[in-house]
Amino acid sequence: MSRLYEWHSTETNTFRFRNRLDEDIMRRLSGTDSLFLAAETPSWHQHVGGLTILEPGESGLGYDDVVRLTRERMEYAPKFRWKLKQAPFGLDRPVWVDDPDFDVRHHVHRIGVPSPGGAREVGEVAGLLLGAQLDRNRPLWEVWLIEGLAGGRVALLMKYHHCLLDGVAGAGLATAMLDVEPDATAPMVPKPSREESSAGDQGVLDVVGGLANRWVKGPATYARYGFDVLSKAAAVLDGARSGGSLASAIPRGPSTPFNASIGVRRQLAFAGIAFDDIRRIKEAHGVKINDVVLALCGTALRTYLLAHDALPDRSLVTGVPVSTRAEGDDTQDNQITTVFVELATHLDDPIQRLKTVSETAAGAKEMSKAMSAKQIQSLGEVAAPLILGTAIRAIYSTELISRMPLRINTLISNVPGPPLQLYMGGAKVTGIYPSSVILEGMGLNFTVLSNMERMDFGLHVDPNLVPDPWEIIDALDEALAELLAASGLEGPTAVDDPFAADEQPGGRGGETQRPRPTAGRRTKSGVK
């Protein structure tokens, strides 16, 4: 007879429990994943997603096609068949169990977009879908087929809870749903083993053993956590003395109109930028790709705040999620940490802004190294979900989080995406626009995904705090043109607009896109 449980992974803090009777595996959420669940409120959603624009082939791509393809590929992504099983009274972390009533049609839906089916209309529909929470009684994901886009295109909105997988794992999971050839019959990934595919079930002994383990070790766990927090604080001070930026560990972003208590509504806006333009800026100034991405987003926010007479004297501060996933790790739990970077929005010169961002990002990296030497458990491992959830909801109800002086103004994530042309059900992928979590007190979030020769920017906002996110997207175009011009480089490279109708190329939502402010736009063969 086997042990009641065994430690499976020190890197992911994941327990695998073995059923005494049939040896099936049951998986308990890591502390980080449990924290994502506990932090969720009716307004503070904890799901992430992505909007994929598809250009169907001659056979088209309808709802039944998406259902069929999702059902066929589900065996290559077995975690999407798992659902949560809560511990009694929230006294321990939940576990994943196989859903015996799984039906793909509970998760795949369809919706139409208003005419003319441009980017603005699709962004509003995507926001409507992102504003609704996932049903915790079922596996925590949805796929929405959005029909009626300009030019006969369709879109696919994928939405999944953050506790299910992180952004890097989410991008990797797309390989199970997407193909590199329009007529592919099987995905690019191997089929998981039986052990990897099954979450198992939770027996009475598992429940008792888990509760006993938590509450017997509870006092020592809390004491160790307190000691680790103090050690972490000492590591922060040591990192600052060694050249790391203290601001990268203790964010003090200024107040802005979009840093207030968030509501339930959401909206998505997006744009694509040629990867070559970002690479040219990187090489001209000896910085990193991510430095350029941060500078562009920061400049777009600076332009937006200037237009609304709300630019603070101090620099905006962004959180930058960093994957801690080891190379070759294909697990789908969350393995991330966050560093904080000043966006230099108080500076007028775009080159100086870029170099300052690069310097503060390097300081944040050094601080991250210093802090990583003193790893501490996730709070989700230490405190029971009942305690965490009660505390978070109590603090949330006072709007204290949005009023705290320690704040970040936004989050900017850069996720590696597919380097190849992708297809789904024979339809060509023409754009992938990701979206991530909006935090309480932070009404917008940038998520960037590299997609072949372009970088696709997704801007997820609370429209109560950012009424027109397309202002920021347009400012992103301006930021690119400004930085290229200041660097003595040719203007922005033209990118294909996946929403352009035949009679209105380049339009967003039926209106003509405002040209980027540059003397010339580069094509693959030169300037036109």
ABEGO torsion letter per residue (X at the ends): XBBABBBABAAAGBBBBBBAAAGBBBBBBBAAAAAAAAABBAABBABBBBBBBBBBBAAEBBAAAAAAAAAAAAAABAAAABBBBBBBGGABBBBBBBBAABBAAAABBBBBBBOAGBAAAAAAAAAAAAABBBBAABBBBBBBBBBGBBGGBBBBBBBBBAAABBAAAAAAAAAAABBABAABABBABBBBBAAAABAEBBBAAAAAAAAAAAAAAAAAAAAAAAAAAAAAAAAAAAAAAAGBBAAAABBBBBBBAABBBBBABBBBBBBBBBAAAAAAAAAAAGBBAAAAAAAAAAAAAAAAAAAAGABBABBBBBBBBBBABBBGBABABBBBBBBBBBAGAABABAAAAAAAAAAAAAAAAAAAAAAAABBBBBAAAABBAAAAAAAAAAAAAAGAAAABABBBABBBBBBBBBABBBBBGGBBBABBBBBBBBBBGBABBBBBBBBEABBBBBBBBBAAABABAAAAAAAAAAAAAAAAAAAGBBBBBBBBBAABBAABBGBBGGBBBBBBBBABBBBAAEBX
